């Protein structure tokens, strides 16, 4: 097995370990075409055009509000996230990395849990009844809740690219923290900050479950209107026209995001200890800020859990007992676990395929987040129209789930792969390892942590998936989010209590998935 | 070794797809208000050896849309809860299969059936009011439906959206029957300008917005059988219902509810047996006390509480040609009431 005795291997060495890159690109594109592009094209061909809905003042108002709420939410998120990221950079404390990881938890909280939590907190019979009647407050709060961690992470990555010598020079010259921020930090973090805000804007445009449950009639968004036109009115041309309009908005936000998401040619530096990080002024104020933010993010989740134990006879397990006695609950639980397992498997495979394709064809980078460019309701509606005879097949459901889950795996893998020293694989090949052995000994062990993180994120998102579920819902596919939604639709405090109990279980499952599959080490906070 | 893996794989597959391995099953899709005594369903299951699965799918309108969207791979074998207005849309979309139940031959002639639809029960949509709230306010009860456009009744009425609720659609049909087009749209515009409240469905209107249940509106579009239901669900039971229905001309509509085969459904023989069964004395006598409807056969004994209700007038079935007309009504209603358009 001595490689020196084998002539003719040099050609193989030039393309280490990736003989099937074109195949993977083909599979990736086929998957996207089947589960993403074709349904959207079908939907666009339903007859309605977005010009026709723009001529209608009612839809124009909804479209305007959809844009406005996304803009408002992004502005609030930006105003909260920038100081937070600055404080996390400038003050070091025990548990800083853990705090950063915790900031991402809201992003992975099932939509229904958040919506219930906000109602439990601020709704008519809530702990702090601030949003009684029709008000856009809950929707904006939810948008901030979901996106703030994301923006903090993006900005944090920007901070991590500031060369240490720049900071040292600035200090030497006696610049105040404000000057350092204005002249050194801001120019470097600005692209990341704006890119993150564009992403937030995109997510706020596309959030279906939150708007459906929190916005009410007056503050409903385009996503909700598309659902109504489908489920109640069955006016598919109008639904299609609205979806086109929505896609136009999203494409605009995505282009803007891509424009700003070009990292400056600066290498990540790792955490640089700032002067005064441990004893400087303003530490107390910073802790107060970070603590308040934590409470703001935790409060809705704690409310759900508290409410699930509150019955008419005081604190008890009554809601859980009734839930356990209901035959719908075991079905929903089994289905949720089943779908999540299948999705994690499918998303894992598709994530690897996309990562290989992107590695070989770096211009296809957008493939990793293509599904987020359009609304899930539009995709699900496309399934209804294009694959009617497949509607009974779990394949379509799992395909839909995987479509929105694989980007997590693909992105984590791509980033980790990018960070691998190039020489390792080449060295292995020079020493005589075949492609399989190289994959087994080099890629697998080095990329495994990223893979696990991606799978954990995919699993958590599949557990909370709601839009595809609602459109493709079949009674035998009852899942936990769907069960929560059904209980909410029925009158009486008992049903509401069961909804809270189910939501609490769903939240615990999502976090359990993150903890079990993902290997979260504190250093992870920096490499994004 | 290989055997072990195969075993685990098999166990895993059964876990993932196990729900598809069930025995003979009859799937009945229906609306959320569906309710039959367990004993009635048990008897059918015992007689036939089949399992009846009830699929509750929201309001009757949403249920029908779901049937239409999934007609290539039907999710049920039978549909219960279509009514004389929705049947036109169902016929136009070809989601039903014909069946002439021998049991239906005895039905009165005004309940005369379409080939795809077997009537099982009737009910009457009407405005209900909260007795306590009205006597407290000192208001006189309206004598004409037009009174709700008067300033004295401003903001007191809540109706269901006909686009999303079959109750709302029935009430809209009643006003159209009474006023005729285009007069009826002037009436609705006046109602809208007088603070009309619109709910997505009956549950939201009756259980949340009706003053009797914590809302602010003492008048709500519901059924003539709602007052006896109020007595039934109260604890302790009052001697008189706390609500009453108002039989205003132009404000009542007779809903004929029925059951039908789903086109392309499996278990056709079993499904036909179920349709016959629904018209037999047992289930007919069970319907009133469960769903607060009048049984299709007038000689069926009624629960005592029905003395607080009034028997519906005769209604008519809309035919296939009317599907487009009904859709046009709902569009126009939405334009005027929801989007504040002007009547033409």
Interface residues (C-beta under 8 A of the other chain):
Chain A: X57 X58 X217 X228 X230 X231 X232 X233 X234 X338 X341 X342 X384 X388 X389 X390 X391 X392 X394 X474 X475 X476 X489 X490 X491 X492
Chain B: X15 X16 X17 X19 X32 X53 X55 X57 X58 X61 X62 X65 X66 X68 X69 X70 X71 X72 X73 X75 X163 X164 X200 X203 X207 X208 X330 X338 X339
